[in-house]
Amino acid sequence: MGLKLYGAEISPCVRAVLLTIEALELKGVEFVDVDLLNGGTQTAAFSAINPLQKVPTIQDGDLILWDSHAINAYIVSKYGKTDSLYPKDPKKRALVDAMNFFDTGFLFAGHDVVIKSIVTSPTPTSVDSQIAKPLEEAYAYLNTILEKRAYVAGSQLTIADFSIATTLSSSTSYLPLTPGKHDKVRAWYQTIKSLPYFAKVNAAGLKQVKEVLSKKLA
């Protein structure tokens, strides 16, 4: 049994895993599309695979694994020809882990709260500045971090860049980066977007995000 990825392209976390797969040039990965917007993660069949009812989830032989950061670390460790995307050096790896935790605890966490407030609103709404405050703070933290780094975890591209870039691609659909305030983030993001596989992986899912937002934002 080969590597199987359960996901939905609308999810930035799923797109982060797809970026890793593309960067590693992995072939034969089976993508199982889960209808995230219509309860696809809550079916009995999917719940039996992942009781947390979240995507992405992978199945690799007898291993079932969820959380995009854990998945990316595993994929690079097992299938990567080099360790550049997730270095084995303890100090370099610690920086990648720290930025993955930053994504989970700050950037994606802030995005998740805002996007849920938008999509669950019964009527067209706008971005609530108070709800969006933690996300704005995450933008500021990231800008400060990137003042001394070419990439989020140091001098080279890593899986942390994939996770943060895909989260940012979704969050900036409703809360754009501010020129003069987030210039380091904007420059870094342009670097990531210039990767030859980024648009291929990110475009379709980002389009879905924008379509949902267009129906919900006043």
VEXTIMI-362214 format. One record per atom (N, C-alpha, C): residue number from 1; x, y, z. Coordinates in steps of 0.02 Angstrom, whole numbers, m for minus. Layout:
N
+-----+--------+--------+--------+
: pos :     xx :     yy :     zz :
+-----+--------+--------+--------+
: NUM :      X :      Y :      Z :
...
+-----+--------+--------+--------+
***
This chain:
218
+-----+--------+--------+--------+
: pos :     xx :     yy :     zz :
+-----+--------+--------+--------+
:   1 :     42 :    m59 :      0 :
:   1 :      0 :      0 :      0 :
:   1 :     44 :     62 :      0 :
:   2 :     32 :    109 :    m48 :
:   2 :     70 :    170 :    m52 :
:   2 :     43 :    224 :     m6 :
:   3 :     73 :    282 :    m11 :
:   3 :     52 :    338 :     31 :
:   3 :    m15 :    365 :      7 :
:   4 :    m61 :    374 :     54 :
:   4 :   m128 :    399 :     39 :
:   4 :   m140 :    461 :     80 :
:   5 :   m162 :    514 :     47 :
:   5 :   m176 :    578 :     81 :
:   5 :   m250 :    594 :     76 :
:   6 :   m281 :    600 :    134 :
:   6 :   m351 :    622 :    138 :
:   6 :   m351 :    697 :    148 :
:   7 :   m386 :    733 :    106 :
:   7 :   m385 :    805 :    114 :
:   7 :   m436 :    841 :     71 :
:   8 :   m434 :    907 :     77 :
:   8 :   m475 :    952 :     36 :
:   8 :   m432 :   1013 :     21 :
:   9 :   m429 :   1031 :    m42 :
:   9 :   m383 :   1084 :    m63 :
:   9 :   m400 :   1152 :    m31 :
:  10 :   m461 :   1161 :     m9 :
:  10 :   m480 :   1224 :     22 :
:  10 :   m443 :   1235 :     88 :
:  11 :   m419 :   1180 :    118 :
:  11 :   m383 :   1184 :    182 :
:  11 :   m311 :   1204 :    171 :
:  12 :   m287 :   1258 :    202 :
:  12 :   m217 :   1276 :    196 :
:  12 :   m170 :   1223 :    223 :
:  13 :   m193 :   1186 :    273 :
:  13 :   m151 :   1133 :    302 :
:  13 :   m140 :   1077 :    252 :
:  14 :   m192 :   1061 :    214 :
:  14 :   m186 :   1010 :    162 :
:  14 :   m139 :   1034 :    107 :
:  15 :   m145 :   1097 :     89 :
:  15 :   m101 :   1125 :     37 :
:  15 :    m28 :   1126 :     59 :
:  16 :    m16 :   1134 :    124 :
:  16 :     53 :   1131 :    149 :
:  16 :     83 :   1062 :    137 :
:  17 :     43 :   1010 :    148 :
:  17 :     67 :    942 :    136 :
:  17 :     78 :    930 :     61 :
:  18 :     32 :    956 :     20 :
:  18 :     39 :    948 :    m52 :
:  18 :    102 :    984 :    m77 :
:  19 :    119 :   1040 :    m47 :
:  19 :    181 :   1074 :    m65 :
:  19 :    243 :   1031 :    m50 :
:  20 :    242 :    999 :      8 :
:  20 :    297 :    955 :     26 :
:  20 :    303 :    897 :    m23 :
:  21 :    247 :    869 :    m41 :
:  21 :    247 :    814 :    m89 :
:  21 :    275 :    837 :   m156 :
:  22 :    256 :    896 :   m178 :
:  22 :    281 :    923 :   m241 :
:  22 :    356 :    938 :   m237 :
:  23 :    377 :    968 :   m181 :
:  23 :    447 :    986 :   m173 :
:  23 :    492 :    924 :   m174 :
:  24 :    466 :    869 :   m146 :
:  24 :    505 :    807 :   m145 :
:  24 :    497 :    767 :   m209 :
:  25 :    453 :    790 :   m253 :
:  25 :    439 :    756 :   m316 :
:  25 :    417 :    684 :   m304 :
:  26 :    375 :    675 :   m254 :
:  26 :    349 :    608 :   m239 :
:  26 :    297 :    588 :   m291 :
:  27 :    301 :    527 :   m314 :
:  27 :    254 :    502 :   m364 :
:  27 :    210 :    448 :   m332 :
:  28 :    151 :    440 :   m360 :
:  28 :    107 :    386 :   m339 :
:  28 :     70 :    398 :   m275 :
:  29 :     68 :    460 :   m250 :
:  29 :     30 :    475 :   m190 :
:  29 :    m44 :    478 :   m209 :
:  30 :    m85 :    440 :   m174 :
:  30 :   m157 :    439 :   m188 :
:  30 :   m190 :    494 :   m147 :
:  31 :   m224 :    540 :   m182 :
:  31 :   m260 :    594 :   m148 :
:  31 :   m334 :    575 :   m143 :
:  32 :   m359 :    571 :    m83 :
:  32 :   m430 :    555 :    m71 :
:  32 :   m465 :    620 :    m51 :
:  33 :   m507 :    645 :    m96 :
:  33 :   m540 :    710 :    m85 :
:  33 :   m596 :    702 :    m33 :
:  34 :   m591 :    740 :     20 :
:  34 :   m641 :    739 :     74 :
:  34 :   m682 :    803 :     68 :
:  35 :   m748 :    796 :     66 :
:  35 :   m792 :    854 :     57 :
:  35 :   m797 :    892 :    123 :
:  36 :   m749 :    934 :    134 :
:  36 :   m743 :    969 :    198 :
:  36 :   m802 :   1015 :    213 :
:  37 :   m829 :   1046 :    161 :
:  37 :   m882 :   1095 :    171 :
:  37 :   m950 :   1062 :    183 :
:  38 :   m955 :    998 :    170 :
:  38 :  m1019 :    964 :    178 :
:  38 :  m1015 :    903 :    224 :
:  39 :   m974 :    909 :    276 :
:  39 :   m972 :    857 :    327 :
:  39 :   m932 :    795 :    310 :
:  40 :   m888 :    800 :    261 :
:  40 :   m851 :    740 :    240 :
:  40 :   m806 :    712 :    293 :
:  41 :   m782 :    754 :    340 :
:  41 :   m739 :    728 :    393 :
:  41 :   m778 :    697 :    450 :
:  42 :   m844 :    705 :    449 :
:  42 :   m885 :    682 :    505 :
:  42 :   m921 :    617 :    491 :
:  43 :   m907 :    587 :    434 :
:  43 :   m937 :    523 :    418 :
:  43 :   m908 :    468 :    461 :
:  44 :   m944 :    414 :    468 :
:  44 :   m920 :    357 :    508 :
:  44 :   m856 :    329 :    477 :
:  45 :   m853 :    327 :    411 :
:  45 :   m795 :    298 :    377 :
:  45 :   m733 :    339 :    391 :
:  46 :   m738 :    406 :    386 :
:  46 :   m679 :    447 :    398 :
:  46 :   m662 :    450 :    472 :
:  47 :   m712 :    451 :    515 :
:  47 :   m700 :    453 :    587 :
:  47 :   m663 :    391 :    611 :
:  48 :   m673 :    335 :    576 :
:  48 :   m638 :    274 :    593 :
:  48 :   m563 :    280 :    576 :
:  49 :   m547 :    322 :    528 :
:  49 :   m477 :    333 :    509 :
:  49 :   m446 :    385 :    555 :
:  50 :   m482 :    440 :    566 :
:  50 :   m457 :    495 :    609 :
:  50 :   m513 :    517 :    656 :
:  51 :   m511 :    495 :    718 :
:  51 :   m563 :    513 :    766 :
:  51 :   m568 :    588 :    780 :
:  52 :   m516 :    626 :    763 :
:  52 :   m519 :    699 :    771 :
:  52 :   m558 :    732 :    715 :
:  53 :   m573 :    693 :    663 :
:  53 :   m613 :    718 :    606 :
:  53 :   m582 :    779 :    573 :
:  54 :   m517 :    775 :    561 :
:  54 :   m480 :    830 :    531 :
:  54 :   m441 :    808 :    470 :
:  55 :   m432 :    854 :    423 :
:  55 :   m386 :    844 :    368 :
:  55 :   m331 :    897 :    374 :
:  56 :   m270 :    878 :    351 :
:  56 :   m251 :    817 :    316 :
:  56 :   m241 :    758 :    364 :
:  57 :   m250 :    700 :    335 :
:  57 :   m233 :    637 :    368 :
:  57 :   m198 :    593 :    315 :
:  58 :   m146 :    559 :    336 :
:  58 :   m113 :    513 :    288 :
:  58 :   m117 :    441 :    314 :
:  59 :   m114 :    396 :    267 :
:  59 :   m108 :    325 :    282 :
:  59 :    m49 :    299 :    242 :
:  60 :     m1 :    271 :    277 :
:  60 :     59 :    244 :    246 :
:  60 :     72 :    176 :    275 :
:  61 :     49 :    125 :    240 :
:  61 :     52 :     57 :    268 :
:  61 :      7 :     54 :    330 :
:  62 :     36 :     33 :    386 :
:  62 :     m4 :     28 :    447 :
:  62 :     m4 :     93 :    488 :
:  63 :     28 :    145 :    462 :
:  63 :     30 :    209 :    497 :
:  63 :    m26 :    254 :    474 :
:  64 :    m63 :    280 :    522 :
:  64 :   m112 :    333 :    510 :
:  64 :    m90 :    393 :    550 :
:  65 :    m83 :    450 :    516 :
:  65 :    m55 :    510 :    548 :
:  65 :    m94 :    571 :    528 :
:  66 :   m107 :    615 :    577 :
:  66 :   m138 :    679 :    561 :
:  66 :    m96 :    736 :    588 :
:  67 :   m118 :    796 :    574 :
:  67 :    m83 :    859 :    587 :
:  67 :    m32 :    871 :    531 :
:  68 :    m43 :    925 :    494 :
:  68 :     m1 :    938 :    435 :
:  68 :     73 :    945 :    452 :
:  69 :     89 :    973 :    509 :
:  69 :    159 :    982 :    528 :
:  69 :    193 :    914 :    541 :
:  70 :    157 :    871 :    577 :
:  70 :    183 :    804 :    590 :
:  70 :    189 :    764 :    526 :
:  71 :    139 :    772 :    482 :
:  71 :    140 :    737 :    418 :
:  71 :    200 :    759 :    376 :
:  72 :    210 :    824 :    371 :
:  72 :    266 :    849 :    331 :
:  72 :    334 :    825 :    358 :
:  73 :    341 :    826 :    424 :
:  73 :    403 :    802 :    455 :
:  73 :    414 :    729 :    438 :
:  74 :    361 :    690 :    442 :
:  74 :    366 :    618 :    427 :
:  74 :    383 :    606 :    354 :
:  75 :    349 :    640 :    309 :
:  75 :    360 :    630 :    238 :
:  75 :    432 :    646 :    218 :
:  76 :    458 :    702 :    243 :
:  76 :    527 :    720 :    227 :
:  76 :    576 :    670 :    257 :
:  77 :    563 :    650 :    320 :
:  77 :    608 :    603 :    354 :
:  77 :    610 :    536 :    319 :
:  78 :    553 :    514 :    293 :
:  78 :    550 :    448 :    261 :
:  78 :    568 :    450 :    187 :
:  79 :    543 :    500 :    152 :
:  79 :    547 :    499 :     79 :
:  79 :    595 :    551 :     49 :
:  80 :    618 :    598 :     88 :
:  80 :    661 :    650 :     61 :
:  80 :    730 :    624 :     41 :
:  81 :    754 :    645 :    m16 :
:  81 :    821 :    625 :    m39 :
:  81 :    875 :    661 :      2 :
:  82 :    857 :    720 :     28 :
:  82 :    900 :    756 :     74 :
:  82 :    857 :    778 :    133 :
:  83 :    889 :    807 :    183 :
:  83 :    851 :    830 :    242 :
:  83 :    841 :    905 :    242 :
:  84 :    851 :    938 :    184 :
:  84 :    851 :   1011 :    183 :
:  84 :    784 :   1041 :    206 :
:  85 :    729 :   1008 :    190 :
:  85 :    664 :   1036 :    209 :
:  85 :    648 :   1025 :    283 :
:  86 :    682 :    977 :    314 :
:  86 :    673 :    963 :    386 :
:  86 :    739 :    937 :    412 :
:  87 :    787 :    982 :    426 :
:  87 :    856 :    963 :    441 :
:  87 :    863 :    917 :    501 :
:  88 :    911 :    872 :    496 :
:  88 :    925 :    827 :    553 :
:  88 :    967 :    862 :    607 :
:  89 :   1003 :    914 :    588 :
:  89 :   1041 :    951 :    637 :
:  89 :    994 :    977 :    692 :
:  90 :   1009 :    962 :    755 :
:  90 :    962 :    979 :    810 :
:  90 :    943 :   1052 :    814 :
:  91 :    991 :   1097 :    803 :
:  91 :    976 :   1168 :    808 :
:  91 :    932 :   1192 :    751 :
:  92 :    949 :   1169 :    691 :
:  92 :    909 :   1189 :    632 :
:  92 :    839 :   1159 :    636 :
:  93 :    834 :   1097 :    658 :
:  93 :    769 :   1065 :    665 :
:  93 :    727 :   1099 :    718 :
:  94 :    759 :   1120 :    772 :
:  94 :    722 :   1154 :    826 :
:  94 :    691 :   1219 :    800 :
:  95 :    726 :   1254 :    756 :
:  95 :    698 :   1316 :    728 :
:  95 :    638 :   1301 :    684 :
:  96 :    642 :   1247 :    645 :
:  96 :    585 :   1227 :    604 :
:  96 :    525 :   1209 :    649 :
:  97 :    539 :   1169 :    700 :
:  97 :    485 :   1149 :    747 :
:  97 :    454 :   1211 :    779 :
:  98 :    496 :   1258 :    799 :
:  98 :    471 :   1319 :    832 :
:  98 :    424 :   1358 :    785 :
:  99 :    441 :   1361 :    721 :
:  99 :    399 :   1398 :    675 :
:  99 :    336 :   1359 :    656 :
: 100 :    340 :   1293 :    657 :
: 100 :    280 :   1253 :    650 :
: 100 :    232 :   1265 :    708 :
: 101 :    260 :   1269 :    768 :
: 101 :    219 :   1283 :    827 :
: 101 :    191 :   1355 :    823 :
: 102 :    231 :   1401 :    795 :
: 102 :    206 :   1469 :    785 :
: 102 :    145 :   1468 :    739 :
: 103 :    149 :   1429 :    686 :
: 103 :     92 :   1424 :    640 :
: 103 :     31 :   1397 :    678 :
: 104 :     41 :   1342 :    714 :
: 104 :    m15 :   1311 :    750 :
: 104 :    m44 :   1358 :    802 :
: 105 :     m1 :   1387 :    843 :
: 105 :    m24 :   1423 :    902 :
: 105 :    m40 :   1496 :    891 :
: 106 :    m13 :   1526 :    837 :
: 106 :    m24 :   1597 :    826 :
: 106 :    m57 :   1611 :    758 :
: 107 :    m22 :   1597 :    704 :
: 107 :    m47 :   1617 :    638 :
: 107 :   m110 :   1578 :    618 :
: 108 :   m105 :   1512 :    616 :
: 108 :   m164 :   1473 :    597 :
: 108 :   m219 :   1479 :    649 :
: 109 :   m200 :   1482 :    712 :
: 109 :   m251 :   1489 :    765 :
: 109 :   m290 :   1554 :    756 :
: 110 :   m254 :   1608 :    740 :
: 110 :   m288 :   1672 :    728 :
: 110 :   m332 :   1669 :    667 :
: 111 :   m307 :   1639 :    613 :
: 111 :   m346 :   1631 :    552 :
: 111 :   m408 :   1589 :    564 :
: 112 :   m401 :   1535 :    600 :
: 112 :   m456 :   1489 :    611 :
: 112 :   m515 :   1523 :    646 :
: 113 :   m500 :   1563 :    695 :
: 113 :   m553 :   1598 :    732 :
: 113 :   m589 :   1647 :    687 :
: 114 :   m551 :   1685 :    647 :
: 114 :   m582 :   1735 :    603 :
: 114 :   m623 :   1701 :    549 :
: 115 :   m595 :   1651 :    515 :
: 115 :   m631 :   1620 :    459 :
: 115 :   m695 :   1586 :    484 :
: 116 :   m693 :   1557 :    543 :
: 116 :   m753 :   1526 :    569 :
: 116 :   m806 :   1578 :    587 :
: 117 :   m785 :   1635 :    611 :
: 117 :   m833 :   1688 :    626 :
: 117 :   m867 :   1714 :    563 :
: 118 :   m831 :   1711 :    507 :
: 118 :   m859 :   1733 :    444 :
: 118 :   m907 :   1682 :    415 :
: 119 :   m883 :   1620 :    410 :
: 119 :   m923 :   1569 :    375 :
: 119 :   m984 :   1546 :    415 :
: 120 :   m983 :   1555 :    480 :
: 120 :  m1040 :   1534 :    521 :
: 120 :  m1090 :   1590 :    531 :
: 121 :  m1075 :   1650 :    507 :
: 121 :  m1122 :   1705 :    514 :
: 121 :  m1184 :   1693 :    472 :
: 122 :  m1244 :   1701 :    500 :
: 122 :  m1305 :   1688 :    463 :
: 122 :  m1319 :   1740 :    409 :
: 123 :  m1287 :   1797 :    413 :
: 123 :  m1297 :   1851 :    365 :
: 123 :  m1228 :   1877 :    342 :
: 124 :  m1225 :   1910 :    284 :
: 124 :  m1161 :   1939 :    262 :
: 124 :  m1130 :   1982 :    317 :
: 125 :  m1066 :   1976 :    325 :
: 125 :  m1033 :   2008 :    381 :
: 125 :   m968 :   2040 :    358 :
: 126 :   m932 :   2069 :    405 :
: 126 :   m865 :   2096 :    391 :
: 126 :   m817 :   2068 :    442 :
: 127 :   m753 :   2079 :    432 :
: 127 :   m703 :   2054 :    478 :
: 127 :   m706 :   2096 :    542 :
: 128 :   m719 :   2062 :    598 :
: 128 :   m722 :   2096 :    663 :
: 128 :   m651 :   2111 :    686 :
: 129 :   m636 :   2174 :    697 :
: 129 :   m567 :   2195 :    715 :
: 129 :   m544 :   2164 :    780 :
: 130 :   m590 :   2153 :    827 :
: 130 :   m570 :   2123 :    890 :
: 130 :   m554 :   2049 :    882 :
: 131 :   m595 :   2015 :    843 :
: 131 :   m583 :   1944 :    830 :
: 131 :   m518 :   1935 :    790 :
: 132 :   m505 :   1983 :    746 :
: 132 :   m445 :   1978 :    703 :
: 132 :   m381 :   2001 :    737 :
: 133 :   m386 :   2029 :    797 :
: 133 :   m327 :   2057 :    830 :
: 133 :   m271 :   2006 :    839 :
: 134 :   m284 :   1944 :    863 :
: 134 :   m230 :   1896 :    869 :
: 134 :   m196 :   1880 :    802 :
: 135 :   m235 :   1880 :    749 :
: 135 :   m206 :   1867 :    683 :
: 135 :   m161 :   1925 :    662 :
: 136 :   m183 :   1986 :    674 :
: 136 :   m141 :   2044 :    659 :
: 136 :    m77 :   2043 :    700 :
: 137 :    m81 :   2021 :    762 :
: 137 :    m21 :   2015 :    803 :
: 137 :     26 :   1962 :    775 :
: 138 :     m3 :   1908 :    749 :
: 138 :     39 :   1855 :    719 :
: 138 :     75 :   1882 :    658 :
: 139 :     42 :   1923 :    617 :
: 139 :     75 :   1955 :    561 :
: 139 :    136 :   1996 :    585 :
: 140 :    125 :   2034 :    639 :
: 140 :    179 :   2077 :    665 :
: 140 :    237 :   2035 :    692 :
: 141 :    221 :   1980 :    727 :
: 141 :    274 :   1936 :    752 :
: 141 :    314 :   1907 :    695 :
: 142 :    278 :   1885 :    643 :
: 142 :    312 :   1855 :    586 :
: 142 :    357 :   1906 :    551 :
: 143 :    334 :   1967 :    545 :
: 143 :    375 :   2018 :    514 :
: 143 :    439 :   2030 :    552 :
: 144 :    434 :   2030 :    618 :
: 144 :    494 :   2039 :    660 :
: 144 :    542 :   1980 :    652 :
: 145 :    515 :   1920 :    650 :
: 145 :    557 :   1860 :    641 :
: 145 :    595 :   1864 :    574 :
: 146 :    560 :   1886 :    522 :
: 146 :    590 :   1887 :    456 :
: 146 :    638 :   1946 :    445 :
: 147 :    644 :   1989 :    493 :
: 147 :    694 :   2042 :    488 :
: 147 :    765 :   2014 :    489 :
: 148 :    774 :   1955 :    519 :
: 148 :    840 :   1925 :    526 :
: 148 :    847 :   1859 :    489 :
: 149 :    796 :   1840 :    451 :
: 149 :    798 :   1775 :    418 :
: 149 :    773 :   1781 :    346 :
: 150 :    803 :   1744 :    301 :
: 150 :    779 :   1742 :    232 :
: 150 :    716 :   1700 :    227 :
: 151 :    713 :   1646 :    266 :
: 151 :    654 :   1604 :    270 :
: 151 :    633 :   1600 :    343 :
: 152 :    574 :   1573 :    356 :
: 152 :    547 :   1579 :    423 :
: 152 :    588 :   1544 :    476 :
: 153 :    625 :   1492 :    457 :
: 153 :    665 :   1455 :    506 :
: 153 :    740 :   1461 :    495 :
: 154 :    760 :   1509 :    455 :
: 154 :    832 :   1518 :    444 :
: 154 :    849 :   1539 :    374 :
: 155 :    904 :   1511 :    348 :
: 155 :    930 :   1533 :    283 :
: 155 :    907 :   1490 :    225 :
: 156 :    868 :   1436 :    239 :
: 156 :    846 :   1393 :    185 :
: 156 :    772 :   1376 :    191 :
: 157 :    743 :   1357 :    135 :
: 157 :    673 :   1338 :    132 :
: 157 :    661 :   1274 :    172 :
: 158 :    608 :   1274 :    212 :
: 158 :    590 :   1214 :    251 :
: 158 :    514 :   1204 :    250 :
: 159 :    492 :   1150 :    280 :
: 159 :    421 :   1136 :    284 :
: 159 :    383 :   1190 :    323 :
: 160 :    417 :   1225 :    367 :
: 160 :    384 :   1279 :    404 :
: 160 :    362 :   1335 :    356 :
: 161 :    401 :   1347 :    305 :
: 161 :    381 :   1397 :    255 :
: 161 :    317 :   1377 :    219 :
: 162 :    311 :   1312 :    205 :
: 162 :    251 :   1289 :    170 :
: 162 :    189 :   1299 :    213 :
: 163 :    194 :   1282 :    276 :
: 163 :    136 :   1288 :    321 :
: 163 :    116 :   1361 :    330 :
: 164 :    164 :   1403 :    342 :
: 164 :    149 :   1474 :    355 :
: 164 :    125 :   1508 :    291 :
: 165 :    154 :   1491 :    234 :
: 165 :    133 :   1522 :    171 :
: 165 :     62 :   1503 :    152 :
: 166 :     43 :   1441 :    162 :
: 166 :    m25 :   1422 :    143 :
: 166 :    m76 :   1452 :    191 :
: 167 :    m59 :   1455 :    256 :
: 167 :   m103 :   1489 :    303 :
: 167 :   m111 :   1562 :    282 :
: 168 :    m55 :   1594 :    267 :
: 168 :    m56 :   1665 :    249 :
: 168 :    m95 :   1676 :    184 :
: 169 :    m90 :   1630 :    137 :
: 169 :   m127 :   1639 :     74 :
: 169 :   m202 :   1642 :     87 :
: 170 :   m225 :   1604 :    135 :
: 170 :   m297 :   1605 :    152 :
: 170 :   m314 :   1667 :    193 :
: 171 :   m274 :   1682 :    244 :
: 171 :   m291 :   1737 :    289 :
: 171 :   m288 :   1805 :    255 :
: 172 :   m242 :   1813 :    207 :
: 172 :   m237 :   1878 :    173 :
: 172 :   m294 :   1889 :    123 :
: 173 :   m335 :   1838 :    113 :
: 173 :   m394 :   1846 :     71 :
: 173 :   m445 :   1893 :    103 :
: 174 :   m443 :   1897 :    169 :
: 174 :   m489 :   1942 :    204 :
: 174 :   m453 :   1992 :    250 :
: 175 :   m389 :   1981 :    265 :
: 175 :   m350 :   2027 :    306 :
: 175 :   m282 :   2035 :    273 :
: 176 :   m276 :   2081 :    225 :
: 176 :   m214 :   2088 :    186 :
: 176 :   m156 :   2112 :    229 :
: 177 :    m96 :   2096 :    206 :
: 177 :    m36 :   2124 :    235 :
: 177 :    m33 :   2199 :    219 :
: 178 :     m5 :   2237 :    264 :
: 178 :     m3 :   2310 :    257 :
: 178 :     66 :   2334 :    234 :
: 179 :     69 :   2368 :    176 :
: 179 :    133 :   2396 :    154 :
: 179 :    161 :   2444 :    207 :
: 180 :    226 :   2440 :    219 :
: 180 :    257 :   2482 :    269 :
: 180 :    255 :   2452 :    339 :
: 181 :    211 :   2405 :    349 :
: 181 :    202 :   2373 :    414 :
: 181 :    224 :   2300 :    413 :
: 182 :    212 :   2268 :    356 :
: 182 :    228 :   2196 :    350 :
: 182 :    273 :   2184 :    289 :
: 183 :    319 :   2229 :    276 :
: 183 :    360 :   2224 :    215 :
: 183 :    404 :   2162 :    213 :
: 184 :    430 :   2140 :    270 :
: 184 :    471 :   2080 :    271 :
: 184 :    430 :   2018 :    255 :
: 185 :    369 :   2016 :    280 :
: 185 :    324 :   1960 :    265 :
: 185 :    306 :   1961 :    192 :
: 186 :    290 :   2020 :    166 :
: 186 :    271 :   2026 :     96 :
: 186 :    328 :   2004 :     49 :
: 187 :    389 :   2022 :     65 :
: 187 :    446 :   2002 :     24 :
: 187 :    458 :   1927 :     27 :
: 188 :    454 :   1900 :     87 :
: 188 :    463 :   1827 :     95 :
: 188 :    408 :   1790 :     58 :
: 189 :    346 :   1814 :     64 :
: 189 :    290 :   1780 :     32 :
: 189 :    297 :   1780 :    m44 :
: 190 :    323 :   1834 :    m72 :
: 190 :    336 :   1835 :   m143 :
: 190 :    388 :   1783 :   m163 :
: 191 :    438 :   1773 :   m120 :
: 191 :    489 :   1722 :   m132 :
: 191 :    457 :   1653 :   m134 :
: 192 :    413 :   1639 :    m86 :
: 192 :    380 :   1574 :    m84 :
: 192 :    334 :   1565 :   m144 :
: 193 :    298 :   1617 :   m162 :
: 193 :    251 :   1613 :   m219 :
: 193 :    288 :   1602 :   m284 :
: 194 :    352 :   1620 :   m287 :
: 194 :    391 :   1611 :   m348 :
: 194 :    417 :   1539 :   m357 :
: 195 :    407 :   1497 :   m306 :
: 195 :    427 :   1426 :   m314 :
: 195 :    388 :   1396 :   m372 :
: 196 :    420 :   1355 :   m413 :
: 196 :    388 :   1331 :   m475 :
: 196 :    325 :   1290 :   m464 :
: 197 :    317 :   1262 :   m405 :
: 197 :    259 :   1219 :   m391 :
: 197 :    207 :   1252 :   m347 :
: 198 :    220 :   1313 :   m323 :
: 198 :    175 :   1344 :   m274 :
: 198 :    105 :   1357 :   m304 :
: 199 :    103 :   1391 :   m360 :
: 199 :     38 :   1407 :   m390 :
: 199 :      0 :   1344 :   m409 :
: 200 :     35 :   1295 :   m435 :
: 200 :      4 :   1232 :   m454 :
: 200 :    m33 :   1201 :   m395 :
: 201 :     m2 :   1203 :   m336 :
: 201 :    m31 :   1172 :   m276 :
: 201 :    m83 :   1217 :   m244 :
: 202 :    m69 :   1281 :   m242 :
: 202 :   m109 :   1326 :   m199 :
: 202 :   m169 :   1358 :   m234 :
: 203 :   m166 :   1365 :   m299 :
: 203 :   m215 :   1407 :   m335 :
: 203 :   m287 :   1382 :   m327 :
: 204 :   m298 :   1318 :   m338 :
: 204 :   m366 :   1292 :   m337 :
: 204 :   m398 :   1299 :   m269 :
: 205 :   m361 :   1281 :   m217 :
: 205 :   m388 :   1287 :   m149 :
: 205 :   m400 :   1358 :   m129 :
: 206 :   m355 :   1403 :   m148 :
: 206 :   m363 :   1474 :   m131 :
: 206 :   m423 :   1503 :   m167 :
: 207 :   m435 :   1481 :   m228 :
: 207 :   m494 :   1503 :   m265 :
: 207 :   m558 :   1482 :   m228 :
: 208 :   m558 :   1422 :   m200 :
: 208 :   m616 :   1400 :   m162 :
: 208 :   m627 :   1442 :   m100 :
: 209 :   m572 :   1460 :    m66 :
: 209 :   m576 :   1503 :     m7 :
: 209 :   m609 :   1569 :    m26 :
: 210 :   m586 :   1599 :    m80 :
: 210 :   m612 :   1664 :   m102 :
: 210 :   m685 :   1660 :   m123 :
: 211 :   m704 :   1604 :   m152 :
: 211 :   m774 :   1595 :   m171 :
: 211 :   m819 :   1592 :   m110 :
: 212 :   m797 :   1558 :    m58 :
: 212 :   m835 :   1555 :      4 :
: 212 :   m840 :   1624 :     35 :
: 213 :   m784 :   1659 :     37 :
: 213 :   m783 :   1726 :     68 :
: 213 :   m827 :   1775 :     29 :
: 214 :   m829 :   1769 :    m37 :
: 214 :   m869 :   1815 :    m77 :
: 214 :   m943 :   1810 :    m61 :
: 215 :   m965 :   1753 :    m37 :
: 215 :  m1035 :   1743 :    m19 :
: 215 :  m1050 :   1764 :     52 :
: 216 :   m997 :   1772 :     92 :
: 216 :  m1006 :   1785 :    163 :
: 216 :   m989 :   1856 :    185 :
: 217 :   m942 :   1888 :    149 :
: 217 :   m921 :   1955 :    169 :
: 217 :   m965 :   2008 :    137 :
: 218 :   m987 :   2055 :    177 :
: 218 :  m1030 :   2109 :    152 :
: 218 :   m989 :   2158 :    110 :
+-----+--------+--------+--------+
***
